[in-house]
Amino acid sequence: MPLWLQGVLELGSVAVVSYLLVLLSVLMVWLADGFDTLGLTGGFVLSGHVWLLAHLTPLQVALDPGAGLPATSGTLNLVPLGLTLVPFALAWHAGSRLARACWEGQFWQPYLSGLAAYSAFGAAAALLFGGGEVSASPAAAAVFPLVPVALGGFVGAYRVSRSLPGLIGVNAAAWVERTSQYSRWAGSYVWAVLRAGFVAAVAGVGAGATLLAAALFWNWNDVVGVYQRLGTGVPGDTALTGLQLGYLPNLAVYALAWATGAGFDVGSGTHTSPLGTDPGPVPLLPALAALPPAELPAWALAVVVLPVLAGVLAGWWFLREGENHLDDWMALRLPARWITFPLSTLLTGVFVGAVAGLLVMLLSWLAHGSLGLGRLTDVGPDGTAVLLLFGAEVAVGAVVGCVVGPWLEHEPPFAPPRGAEDGEDRTPAGRRAARRRRREETAARRAMRSTGRRSPQAAHGHVTDDTDRSAAGRSTPDGRRDAGPWAAQGRAVAEPGSEAAFDVDAVEAPAAPSDAGAPGPPER
């Protein structure tokens, strides 16, 4: 089977299966007399609208006057993130199968063809299920569904191949190996910061889900009371519970925004935060019975410790990752650890907090939306406020995690730079001499690389010129002369703790043959 056709079949099956799951749920409620006036055709149309909304596609609502309600119109874009996880998970498995069927660099063929088929399926769904009171733009339906499917397919393929060259056909590792050591340090550091921010965001969402579960448990009697007041019977209660399960990830994000102090809105004029809840009418939804009361005790602000703990976890994870090359670079430039360690830790915490804040802000934007009717045109948290507050709290926690982590790992936090020798001269004059030696050694290596040859002194394991005489050795504490960085059995060896110790591009001289074991000239 051609790869492009396999991609069409794999991602096309994702579209069909995800729609059938939604249709099955709607038909079960309809068979239980949950939609008396909807009819079978209306059930199919409703399932199409739910499928489009779960794929991030906004719906246009235009209601005619009737049932005591005036004519109104608006945009329904409050996405049920719980249903969005269904096509994401299906695309994950489809991407895994496509990655197994492709050679290196061929994944783009089935991937792009499958996305094109999925886009056509979304546009067809908008045309098929539109034309009534609720409709969707075919252009929007062709673009927005690609977001969860493309992300899920790529993540699933990467989990199988474990290699970007296997997916995109570009060997990024080879390009990185040709760069300088400082570039590799920067790349490793940035990648570790990104993953630490992701850890903080995941921990924050987990804390929000825990807070939501605690609120539902504490207010369970009120939740059951709302079900009893509605009196919708078993079919209606089933449909209502399914609707709330679809919005359960949204509620977890709302709980996280509440824990940061930013809070969230439940319609125009109703805002809740740890400082209290502005009274206002809210939809008669059982889950909303767990909203905090209007007056909260002062100790409710202690909930902000949850995002801080997420930052502590991220900082500890970053420390265990061992990629704090910003601290390494600062330690080489300025050996005063009482300055470099706090400064590098503070900057790392700020970077991790910024990444975590951006990720949670993206989740807040996805969870924020409008029901398009009445006051319910502003539901969810403010993404900018969540970015600032959650980012700052995670930054504080990451700094604490980086500081406390060494004690948890049984290592001193103010350790000297990696590779520093015991007994090295730490006086200001000794540090200046060490920096001068490092500059001279680096300049000598660059000159040798530019001319394409090695110096004869380095090739024979001894130094004679004035430039390298300062690197020939130094006095040890017992008065003897150290052989220096250029005389480890004739091989060019950089001084531990210097930039050259981390420079893999440095040219090493071949070892000189030993006089003891080398055969002499033949006797004539």
Long-range contacts (C-beta under 8 A, 24 or more apart in sequence): 3-101, 3-102, 3-106, 3-109, 3-110, 3-113, 4-109, 4-110, 4-113, 5-113, 6-98, 6-101, 6-110, 7-98, 7-109, 7-110, 7-111, 7-112, 7-113, 7-114, 7-117, 8-110, 8-113, 8-114, 8-116, 8-117, 10-94, 10-97, 10-98, 10-110, 10-114, 11-91, 11-94, 11-114, 11-115, 11-117, 11-118, 11-149, 11-153, 12-114, 12-117, 12-118, 12-121, 13-90, 13-94, 14-87, 14-90, 14-91, 14-94, 14-118, 14-149, 15-87, 15-117, 15-118, 15-121, 15-122, 15-145, 17-90, 18-51, 18-54, 18-86, 18-87, 18-90, 19-47, 19-48, 19-51, 19-125, 21-86, 22-47, 22-50, 22-51, 22-54, 22-83, 23-47, 25-242, 26-50, 28-238, 29-235, 29-238, 29-239, 29-242, 32-234, 32-235, 32-238, 33-235, 34-235, 34-236, 34-238, 34-239, 44-129, 45-129, 45-132, 48-125, 48-128, 48-129, 49-129, 49-134, 49-136, 50-80, 50-83, 51-125, 52-122, 52-125, 52-126, 52-129, 52-136, 52-141, 52-145, 53-77, 53-79, 53-80, 53-83, 54-79, 54-80, 54-83, 54-84, 54-86, 54-87, 54-246, 55-84, 55-87, 55-122, 55-141, 55-144, 55-145, 55-147, 55-148, 55-149, 56-84, 56-144, 56-145, 56-147, 56-148, 56-366, 57-122, 57-126, 57-136, 57-140, 57-141, 57-144, 57-145, 58-136, 58-137, 58-140, 58-144, 59-134, 59-135, 59-136, 59-372, 60-134, 60-135, 60-136, 60-137, 61-133, 61-134, 61-372, 61-373, 62-133, 62-134, 62-135, 63-133, 63-373, 64-133, 72-373, 72-374, 73-372, 74-370, 74-371, 74-372, 74-373, 74-377, 75-370, 75-372, 76-134, 76-369, 76-370, 76-371, 76-372, 77-369, 77-370, 77-372, 78-247, 78-250, 78-368, 78-369, 78-370, 78-371, 78-379, 78-380, 79-250, 79-366, 79-367, 79-369, 80-243, 80-246, 80-247, 80-250, 81-246, 81-247, 81-249, 81-250, 81-253, 81-366, 81-367, 82-245, 82-246, 82-247, 82-248, 82-249, 82-250, 83-246, 84-148, 85-249, 87-145, 87-148, 87-149, 87-152, 88-148, 88-149, 88-151, 88-152, 89-152, 90-152, 91-148, 91-149, 91-150, 91-151, 91-152, 91-153, 91-156, 92-152, 92-153, 92-155, 92-156, 92-159, 93-156, 94-152, 94-153, 94-156, 95-152, 95-153, 95-154, 95-155, 95-156, 95-157, 95-160, 96-156, 96-157, 96-159, 96-160, 98-153, 98-157, 99-156, 99-157, 99-158, 99-160, 99-161, 99-166, 99-167, 100-160, 104-165, 104-166, 104-169, 105-165, 105-166, 105-167, 105-168, 105-169, 106-169, 107-157, 107-161, 107-166, 107-167, 107-168, 108-167, 108-168, 108-169, 111-153, 111-154, 111-157, 114-153, 115-146, 115-149, 115-150, 115-153, 118-145, 118-146, 118-149, 119-143, 119-145, 119-146, 121-145, 122-146, 180-505, 181-499, 181-502, 181-503, 181-504, 181-505, 182-329, 185-325, 185-328, 185-329, 185-502, 186-325, 188-323, 188-325, 189-323, 189-324, 189-325, 189-326, 191-323, 192-318, 192-321, 192-323, 192-324, 193-318, 193-348, 193-351, 193-352, 193-355, 194-355, 195-317, 195-321, 196-314, 196-315, 196-317, 196-318, 196-321, 196-352, 196-355, 196-398, 197-314, 197-351, 197-352, 197-353, 197-354, 197-355, 197-356, 197-358, 197-359, 197-394, 198-355, 198-356, 198-359, 199-313, 199-314, 199-317, 200-310, 200-311, 200-313, 200-314, 200-352, 200-353, 200-355, 200-356, 200-394, 200-397, 200-398, 201-310, 201-355, 201-356, 201-359, 201-360, 201-363, 203-309, 203-310, 203-313, 203-314, 204-256, 204-306, 204-307, 204-310, 204-356, 204-360, 204-390, 204-394, 205-252, 205-253, 205-256, 205-360, 205-363, 207-256, 207-259, 207-306, 207-307, 207-309, 207-310, 208-252, 208-253, 208-254, 208-255, 208-256, 208-257, 208-258, 208-259, 208-306, 209-252, 209-255, 211-255, 211-256, 211-258, 211-259, 211-303, 211-306, 212-251, 212-252, 212-254, 212-255, 212-290, 215-255, 215-290, 215-292, 216-287, 216-290, 218-290, 219-289, 219-290, 222-289, 222-290, 223-286, 223-287, 223-289, 223-290, 224-286, 225-289, 226-284, 226-285, 226-286, 226-288, 226-289, 227-286, 229-284, 230-284, 230-286, 240-285, 240-286, 244-285, 244-286, 244-287, 247-287, 249-367, 250-367, 250-380, 251-287, 253-360, 253-363, 253-364, 253-366, 253-367, 253-380, 253-381, 254-367, 254-380, 254-381, 256-307, 256-360, 256-386, 256-390, 257-364, 257-380, 257-381, 257-382, 257-385, 257-386, 258-292, 258-303, 258-381, 259-303, 259-304, 259-306, 259-307, 260-304, 260-307, 260-385, 260-386, 260-389, 260-390, 260-393, 261-301, 261-304, 261-389, 262-381, 262-382, 262-385, 262-386, 262-389, 262-390, 263-381, 264-379, 264-380, 264-381, 264-382, 265-378, 265-379, 265-380, 265-381, 265-382, 266-291, 266-379, 267-374, 267-375, 267-376, 267-377, 267-378, 267-379, 268-375, 268-376, 268-377, 268-378, 269-375, 270-375, 274-300, 274-301, 274-303, 274-304, 275-300, 275-301, 280-375, 281-375, 283-376, 304-393, 307-389, 307-390, 307-393, 307-394, 307-397, 308-393, 308-394, 308-396, 308-397, 308-400, 309-397, 310-356, 310-393, 310-394, 310-397, 311-349, 311-352, 311-353, 311-356, 311-393, 311-394, 311-395, 311-396, 311-397, 311-398, 311-399, 311-400, 311-401, 312-397, 312-398, 312-400, 312-401, 312-404, 313-397, 313-401, 314-352, 314-356, 314-394, 314-397, 314-398, 314-401, 315-348, 315-349, 315-352, 315-397, 315-398, 315-399, 315-400, 315-401, 315-402, 315-403, 315-405, 316-401, 316-402, 316-404, 316-405, 316-408, 317-401, 318-348, 318-352, 318-398, 318-401, 318-402, 319-401, 319-402, 319-405, 319-406, 319-409, 320-405, 320-409, 324-348, 324-402, 328-417, 328-418, 328-502, 331-416, 331-417, 331-418, 332-417, 332-497, 332-498, 332-499, 335-416, 335-417, 335-426, 335-431, 337-414, 337-415, 337-416, 337-417, 338-414, 341-413, 341-414, 345-399, 345-402, 345-403, 346-399, 348-398, 348-399, 348-402, 349-395, 349-396, 349-397, 349-398, 349-399, 349-402, 350-395, 352-394, 352-395, 352-398, 353-390, 353-391, 353-392, 353-393, 353-394, 353-395, 353-396, 353-398, 354-391, 354-395, 356-390, 356-391, 356-394, 357-386, 357-387, 357-388, 357-390, 357-391, 357-392, 357-394, 358-387, 358-391, 360-386, 360-387, 360-390, 361-386, 361-387, 361-390, 416-497, 417-497, 418-497, 419-496, 419-497, 419-498, 419-501, 420-496, 420-497, 421-496, 421-497, 423-476, 423-477, 424-497, 425-474, 433-470, 433-474, 434-495, 434-498, 436-470, 437-470, 437-471, 437-485, 437-495, 437-498, 438-495, 438-498, 438-499, 438-500, 440-467, 440-468, 440-470, 440-471, 441-468, 441-471, 441-485, 441-494, 441-495, 441-498, 441-500, 442-499, 442-500, 442-503, 444-468, 445-500, 445-503, 445-506, 445-507, 448-507, 449-505, 449-507, 454-507, 454-509, 457-486, 458-486, 458-492, 458-509, 459-509, 459-510, 459-512, 460-490, 460-512, 461-486, 461-487, 461-489, 461-490, 461-491, 461-509, 461-511, 461-512, 462-486, 462-487, 463-487, 471-495, 489-514
